[in-house]
């Protein structure tokens, strides 16, 4: 459970910043949210379900915050297993925002479920480009703007296998970021700009086959986030937990929520 808790603490620190000096009668409000990624088939009920249920129980124990975002690789049997486990362990009305990962398009039933589920999410202010309306979107919560990207959108279909930031997705993101007036912005996708070593053991995975496989589009994505003062880009994919400032942009890799690997 430590990687998940570590990411929660980092997110809170980035969002809240240094505690301001306030009078005793004043209070400082902080938006706290949970990031849990790459649970895959470890969310389904059965022998391995305790791995993701343990993460959910830890979240409930420390405080679930306002909602959870999952940066990809949610493919499970049944497709609703992640939502079911959240309902069982945290709360039935607890908001959960899914992000598409590279394994999700491998399951047509998961894609159908995620498209339908995403259309029911609260606080959505903008839907993705044509062909990707259900799996790319942005939503607002308090003074923060959140962007969820489907990096497997190929410009026509939302179910590609190779991750990239295609021109149609970059164009949509540019317009979305330009339109928000929120104080903070977080962008979520499955693949890191650059895979970083695990914060505990130094392991590196998916180097050269994350967004860094296509340097030009990755750099355009980075520049766009810098231009609009994005607080952090949050991802998964590597199963490693890390946070690093890449040329001025925070990248937070949520690791995985599937128990010991």
C-alpha positions as CSV (number, residue, x, y, z in Angstrom):
1,X,0.0,0.0,0.0
2,X,3.0,2.4,0.5
3,X,3.3,3.5,-3.2
4,X,-0.4,4.6,-3.2
5,X,-0.1,6.5,0.1
6,X,3.2,8.1,-1.2
7,X,1.5,9.4,-4.3
8,X,-1.4,10.8,-2.2
9,X,1.0,12.8,-0.1
10,X,2.9,14.1,-3.1
11,X,-0.3,15.2,-4.7
12,X,-1.4,17.0,-1.6
13,X,2.0,18.8,-1.3
14,X,2.0,19.9,-4.9
15,X,-1.6,21.1,-4.8
16,X,-1.5,22.9,-1.4
17,X,2.0,24.2,-1.5
18,X,3.7,25.5,1.6
19,X,1.2,26.2,4.4
20,X,0.3,29.9,4.3
21,X,0.4,32.1,7.4
22,X,-3.3,32.6,8.5
23,X,-5.0,34.0,11.5
24,X,-6.0,31.4,14.1
25,X,-9.7,31.7,13.2
26,X,-9.0,31.0,9.5
27,X,-8.8,27.6,7.9
28,X,-7.0,26.4,4.9
29,X,-9.0,24.1,2.6
30,X,-7.1,21.3,0.7
31,X,-8.4,19.2,-2.1
32,X,-7.3,15.6,-1.5
33,X,-7.8,12.9,-4.1
34,X,-6.5,9.4,-4.6
35,X,-4.6,7.9,-7.6
36,X,-4.6,4.2,-8.1
37,X,-3.4,2.6,-11.3
38,X,-2.7,-0.7,-13.1
39,X,-4.8,-3.0,-10.9
40,X,-5.9,-5.0,-14.0
41,X,-7.3,-8.5,-13.1
42,X,-6.3,-8.1,-9.5
43,X,-9.5,-6.2,-8.9
44,X,-11.9,-9.0,-9.7
45,X,-13.4,-11.0,-6.9
46,X,-11.6,-14.3,-6.3
47,X,-8.1,-15.4,-5.3
48,X,-6.3,-12.2,-6.3
49,X,-9.0,-9.7,-5.4
50,X,-7.4,-9.0,-2.0
51,X,-4.6,-7.2,-3.8
52,X,-6.8,-4.3,-5.0
53,X,-9.2,-4.6,-2.1
54,X,-6.2,-4.1,0.2
55,X,-5.4,-0.8,-1.6
56,X,-9.1,0.3,-1.2
57,X,-9.1,-0.6,2.5
58,X,-5.9,1.5,3.0
59,X,-7.5,4.4,1.1
60,X,-10.6,4.2,3.4
61,X,-8.4,4.0,6.5
62,X,-6.3,7.1,5.7
63,X,-9.3,9.0,4.3
64,X,-10.6,8.6,0.7
65,X,-10.5,12.3,-0.1
66,X,-13.0,13.6,-2.7
67,X,-12.5,11.0,-5.5
68,X,-10.2,8.5,-7.1
69,X,-8.6,8.7,-10.6
70,X,-7.0,5.5,-12.1
71,X,-4.4,6.2,-14.8
72,X,-5.1,3.1,-16.9
73,X,-4.9,-0.7,-17.3
74,X,-8.2,-1.4,-15.6
75,X,-9.0,-4.4,-17.8
76,X,-10.8,-7.0,-15.7
77,X,-13.3,-9.7,-15.9
78,X,-16.0,-8.6,-15.3
79,X,-15.4,-5.0,-16.6
80,X,-17.1,-3.5,-13.6
81,X,-14.7,-5.2,-11.1
82,X,-12.9,-2.0,-10.1
83,X,-16.1,-0.1,-9.6
84,X,-17.5,-3.1,-7.7
85,X,-14.5,-3.3,-5.4
86,X,-14.7,0.5,-4.7
87,X,-18.4,0.1,-3.9
88,X,-17.7,-2.8,-1.5
89,X,-14.7,-1.3,0.4
90,X,-15.0,2.5,0.2
91,X,-18.5,3.7,-0.7
92,X,-21.1,3.1,-3.4
93,X,-21.3,6.8,-4.2
94,X,-17.6,7.4,-4.1
95,X,-16.6,9.1,-7.5
96,X,-14.1,7.1,-9.6
97,X,-12.6,8.5,-12.8
98,X,-11.1,5.9,-15.1
99,X,-8.3,6.6,-17.6
100,X,-7.6,4.3,-20.5
101,X,-4.4,2.2,-20.5
102,X,-2.7,0.1,-23.2
103,X,-4.3,-3.2,-22.0
104,X,-7.9,-1.8,-21.8
105,X,-8.5,-1.8,-25.6
106,X,-7.6,-5.5,-25.7
107,X,-11.0,-6.2,-24.1
108,X,-14.0,-5.2,-26.2
109,X,-16.3,-5.7,-23.1
110,X,-14.1,-3.4,-21.0
111,X,-14.1,-0.7,-23.7
112,X,-17.9,-0.9,-23.9
113,X,-18.2,-0.6,-20.1
114,X,-15.7,2.3,-19.8
115,X,-17.3,4.3,-22.6
116,X,-20.8,3.9,-21.0
117,X,-19.5,4.5,-17.4
118,X,-17.5,7.6,-18.4
119,X,-20.6,9.2,-19.8
120,X,-22.2,9.1,-16.3
121,X,-19.3,10.9,-14.4
122,X,-20.0,14.1,-12.4
123,X,-18.6,17.5,-13.0
124,X,-17.4,16.9,-16.6
125,X,-17.0,20.2,-18.4
126,X,-15.6,19.1,-21.8
127,X,-15.7,16.0,-23.9
128,X,-12.9,14.7,-26.1
129,X,-12.5,15.0,-29.9
130,X,-14.7,13.1,-32.4
131,X,-14.2,9.3,-31.9
132,X,-12.9,9.8,-28.4
133,X,-15.8,11.6,-26.7
134,X,-16.3,9.1,-23.9
135,X,-12.7,8.2,-23.0
136,X,-11.1,11.7,-23.1
137,X,-12.7,14.4,-21.0
138,X,-12.0,17.1,-18.4
139,X,-13.8,17.9,-15.2
140,X,-13.6,20.6,-12.5
141,X,-13.5,20.1,-8.8
142,X,-13.3,23.1,-6.5
143,X,-10.5,25.4,-7.8
144,X,-8.8,22.6,-9.9
145,X,-9.2,21.4,-13.5
146,X,-8.5,17.8,-14.3
147,X,-7.9,16.4,-17.7
148,X,-8.2,12.7,-18.6
149,X,-6.5,11.7,-21.9
150,X,-7.0,8.5,-23.9
151,X,-3.5,8.2,-25.4
152,X,-4.6,5.2,-27.5
153,X,-6.9,7.4,-29.6
154,X,-5.4,7.2,-33.1
155,X,-7.3,10.2,-34.5
156,X,-10.3,8.1,-35.6
157,X,-10.8,5.3,-33.1
158,X,-10.5,5.2,-29.3
159,X,-9.1,1.7,-29.1
160,X,-5.5,1.8,-30.6
161,X,-2.8,-0.3,-28.9
162,X,0.2,2.0,-29.4
163,X,0.2,5.0,-27.0
164,X,0.8,8.5,-28.5
165,X,-0.4,12.1,-28.4
166,X,-1.8,12.4,-31.9
167,X,-2.4,15.8,-33.4
168,X,-6.2,15.6,-32.9
169,X,-5.6,14.9,-29.2
170,X,-3.1,17.7,-28.8
171,X,-5.4,20.1,-30.5
172,X,-8.2,19.2,-28.2
173,X,-6.0,19.5,-25.2
174,X,-4.7,22.9,-26.2
175,X,-8.3,24.2,-26.5
176,X,-9.3,22.7,-23.2
177,X,-6.4,24.1,-21.3
178,X,-6.9,27.5,-22.8
179,X,-10.6,27.6,-21.7
180,X,-10.1,26.8,-18.0
181,X,-9.7,29.6,-15.5
182,X,-9.1,27.2,-12.5
183,X,-6.2,27.9,-10.2
184,X,-4.7,24.4,-10.5
185,X,-4.5,21.9,-13.4
186,X,-3.7,18.2,-13.4
187,X,-3.4,16.2,-16.5
188,X,-3.7,12.4,-16.5
189,X,-2.6,9.8,-19.1
190,X,-1.4,6.2,-18.9
191,X,2.1,6.5,-20.3
192,X,4.9,8.6,-18.8
193,X,6.7,11.2,-20.8
194,X,9.9,9.6,-19.7
195,X,9.9,6.4,-17.5
196,X,11.7,7.2,-14.2
197,X,13.3,4.8,-11.7
198,X,11.2,3.4,-8.9
199,X,11.6,5.6,-5.8
200,X,12.5,2.7,-3.6
201,X,14.4,0.1,-5.7
202,X,15.5,2.0,-8.8
203,X,13.8,-0.3,-11.2
204,X,13.0,1.1,-14.7
205,X,10.4,-0.4,-17.0
206,X,9.0,0.7,-20.4
207,X,11.9,2.9,-21.3
208,X,11.7,3.6,-25.0
209,X,8.2,2.3,-25.4
210,X,6.3,4.9,-23.4
211,X,5.6,8.4,-24.8
212,X,9.3,8.7,-25.3
213,X,8.9,6.3,-28.2
214,X,7.6,9.3,-30.2
215,X,9.8,12.2,-29.0
216,X,8.3,14.8,-31.3
217,X,4.7,14.3,-30.0
218,X,5.9,13.8,-26.5
219,X,7.8,17.1,-26.6
220,X,4.7,18.9,-28.1
221,X,2.7,17.5,-25.2
222,X,5.2,18.7,-22.6
223,X,5.4,22.1,-24.2
224,X,1.6,22.4,-24.1
225,X,1.5,21.6,-20.4
226,X,4.3,24.0,-19.6
227,X,2.6,26.8,-21.6
228,X,-0.6,26.4,-19.5
229,X,1.1,26.0,-16.1
230,X,0.0,22.5,-15.5
231,X,0.8,21.5,-11.8
232,X,1.6,17.9,-12.6
233,X,1.2,15.2,-15.2
234,X,0.1,11.9,-13.6
235,X,0.6,8.5,-15.2
236,X,1.0,4.8,-14.6
237,X,2.1,2.0,-17.0
238,X,5.5,1.3,-15.5
239,X,4.3,-0.3,-12.2
240,X,7.0,1.9,-10.5
241,X,6.3,4.7,-8.2
242,X,8.2,7.9,-8.8
243,X,7.9,11.7,-8.9
244,X,10.3,14.0,-10.7
245,X,10.5,17.5,-12.2
246,X,11.3,17.1,-15.9
247,X,12.5,20.4,-17.2
248,X,10.1,22.3,-14.9
249,X,7.1,19.9,-15.2
250,X,6.2,17.6,-12.3
251,X,5.6,14.0,-13.5
252,X,4.0,11.6,-10.9
253,X,3.9,7.9,-11.7
254,X,1.4,6.2,-9.4
255,X,2.9,2.8,-9.5
256,X,0.4,0.0,-9.3
257,X,-2.5,-1.0,-6.9
258,X,-2.2,-4.8,-7.3
259,X,-0.3,-6.0,-4.3
260,X,3.2,-7.4,-4.4
261,X,4.6,-7.9,-7.8
